[in-house]
Amino acid sequence: MPMYQVKPYHGGAAPLRVELPTCMYRLPNVHGRTSSPTPNANHVQDYGALKDIVINADPASPPLSLLVLHQLLCDHYKVLSTVHVHSAVKNVPENLLRCFGEQTKNQPRHEYQLGFTLIWKNVPKTQMKFSVQRMCPIEGEGNIARFLFSLFGQKHNAVNLTLIDRWVDTAMFQLKEGSNKEKAAVFCSMNSALGKSPWLVGNELTVADVVLWSVIQQLGGGGSVPIPANVQKWLRACENLAPFSTALTLLK
């Protein structure tokens, strides 16, 4: 015997029919829209954030790869570039203060596609924010270089993407922080790869070339480790490009 009985609220003798949803929620179909223009390949990839790049870097160890990528970005986009010095930093060399050259700001800010701000600051690792208010910082020269290079929209297959990531990690951990034996192993691998193609991953410059070149320059070359012939040829090819040769002057 039940404790109490409640009459059906829908009334009548017909059974209640309930339509259950087949999905969590519905969205309008955007594939059939024709009013929106096709994205222009010349515009910066939209990451859903303000197109302002802010980088904090230690003047004692300039991130050359980021300065190379800044120049490459200037060749593709309208970039508003500025350099600042944190109040805690003293005696920043003049060449680092002018690392972006003479910047003429004749256009209103909204006419630029990218804002690229470099702040010389005492930080243990180079840091970057792409959306100052909403984005967690990206740390490490290699990781920032990956992000900046992605703005060019260069497409690679899965194999080449894996090779590029491996070279970037090799540069930042094995070459930059490793022993002489580890450095020699890196140069040996580079020499083998560069014997098959002009750049580290195929026939086009990639972020792997930019980061490895930067680390070699920061180390002052191979140090006590001899640099193989193919790597020397590749270094000269890099420095024949204006963004690399301009960044190299910052070390003098």
TAJOBEL-V395891 format. One record per helix or strand of 2 or more residues. SS is the DSSP state (alpha for helix, beta for strand). FROM is the first residue (numbers start at 1). TO is the last residue. Records with the same first field share a line. If there is no record, write none. Layout:
SS = FROM-TO + FROM-TO
//
This chain:
beta = 52-57 + 79-85 + 114-120 + 127-129 + 138-139
alpha = 59-61 + 64-76 + 94-97 + 109-111 + 141-150 + 158-177 + 180-194 + 207-218 + 229-239 + 242-251
//
